[in-house]
Amino acid sequence: MSEILPTSTPLLSPNLTDQQQAEFALKIAWEELEKQIELIITQTTGISPENARQLSNCFATTKHLCQQLETQMKQAISRLDFHADNSPMSVIEWDSRCRIIRWSPQAEKTFGWTNAEILGKDWHDLSIIDAAECESVNLMANKLLDGSTTRSVSCNRNYTKDGSIIYCEWYSSALKDAEGKVISVLSFGVDVSDRYRTQEELRRRERDFSTIVENSTDVIARYDRELRHLYVNRAVETATGQPPAEFTGKTNLESGMPVQFCNLFDESITKVFQTGKQETIEFEFLTPQGIKHYHSRVIPEFSADNSVETVLTIARDITELKQVELQLRHSEAKFRSIVNSNLIGIFFWDINGNFYRRERLFFKLSKLHARRPAFRKNELANNDTPRMPLSGCSFCRPVTS
């Protein structure tokens, strides 16, 4: 029996990515198979007619199966081509010598090079990879080509034809033949530039937030719905004597805070989770430096669906302010006691010389004075009535400040 001609053997490669090549290989193989069967029938003319019919039927069945196989293969290649061309990802296939043998429409759109410009070229010769990442990309490519790995995932900084910078995620798969040699590598690329830049901006903001928060003298904390600390800044150590790590993942009660303080905070935080509205609370707290007064804002933080996801608290030490307020109250009380003591008479007027306030002793003095101005008591008592001009009061002398 004759054998299939050696010259047609390379056409029967496992690499079926080229449809025309595969179809041509099948055609030649089928023609050679027909010739061999005809030769067998000729050489066996001495067999019975029945055996000849059986052999002919076997030949017809084989031909039908081959035709079915050819149809299925065409359909499979057609589906593969369609999905590759229709994919929102850049589909790039390169052989064992790094020559590009597939360049999808999306790859054209993403990188700017057309299919005609790119096919057959070594991707190393293209200015598509950032110089700083060439070493890592080549290392991954070599692992795919030498068979040490059959798939890879990476994110790289790439360049387009016009020199623009984009960031792509690459998903690659190596195809091997029966002997384990790599035939080609298929790479799917996704342009994630927008996501990358958004993530970079978020990281920058987080760094800025961290710098501000960690250097703030206010005690800043974030709570989840179970009232556990998700975050607390370094200022908590000054206020409590405990480092932030002692609070993370714990409630205030679990962190050893006073029960009264825990009840106040837990009630306020729970209310903010329920209402979505900011609350403010004031409280005293025993710190390592003594008793301090704090003013705290309890702020809701919303998720994408507009529900309260976490609550942020910002507690500020207002001890000095409270001390100033106390001093002012004492001063005012002292002043009041002097004014109401009937030892001095005091009244006030505006810049135009009109009376707008008086004390009891003033009327006493004015009634006894021989040169008393002509106005009645109720004229001074009612703040809405016109006031006596200063010129009408001969026994008073203005004092300005």
PEUR-V428650 format. One record per pair of residues at least 6 apart in sequence whose C-alpha atoms are under 6 Angstrom apart, sorted by the first residue. I is the first residue (numbers start at 1). J is the second residue. Records with the same first field share a line. If there is no record, write none. Layout:
I: J, J
This chain:
11: 25
12: 25
85: 104, 105
89: 189, 190
90: 106, 107, 188, 189
91: 104, 187, 188
92: 102, 103, 186, 187
93: 100, 101, 102, 185, 186
94: 100, 101, 184, 185
95: 184
96: 183, 184
98: 122
99: 120, 121, 122
100: 119, 120, 121
101: 119
103: 115
108: 114
111: 160, 161
112: 161
128: 158, 159
129: 158
130: 157, 158
143: 149
144: 150
145: 182
150: 173, 174
151: 172, 173
152: 171, 172
153: 170, 171
154: 169, 170
155: 168, 169
156: 167, 168
157: 167
158: 165, 166, 167
159: 165
166: 193
167: 191, 192, 193
168: 190, 191, 192
169: 189, 190
170: 188, 189
171: 187, 188
172: 186, 187
173: 185, 186
174: 185
175: 182, 183, 184
176: 182, 183
214: 233, 234
217: 235
218: 315, 316
219: 235, 236, 314, 315
220: 232, 233, 313, 314
221: 231, 232, 312, 313
222: 229, 230, 231, 311, 312
223: 229, 230, 310, 311
224: 310
227: 251
228: 249, 250, 251
229: 248, 249, 250
230: 248, 249
232: 244
237: 243
239: 287
240: 287
247: 255
252: 262
273: 308
276: 300
278: 298, 299
279: 297, 298
280: 296, 297, 298
281: 295, 296
282: 294, 295
283: 293, 294
284: 292, 293
285: 291, 292
292: 319
293: 317, 318, 319
294: 316, 317, 318
295: 315, 316
296: 314, 315
297: 313, 314
298: 312, 313
299: 311, 312
300: 311
301: 308, 309, 310, 311
302: 308, 309
303: 309
342: 361
345: 361, 362
346: 358, 359, 362
347: 357, 358
348: 355, 356, 357
349: 355, 356
353: 389, 390
354: 387, 388, 389
355: 387
366: 372
373: 393
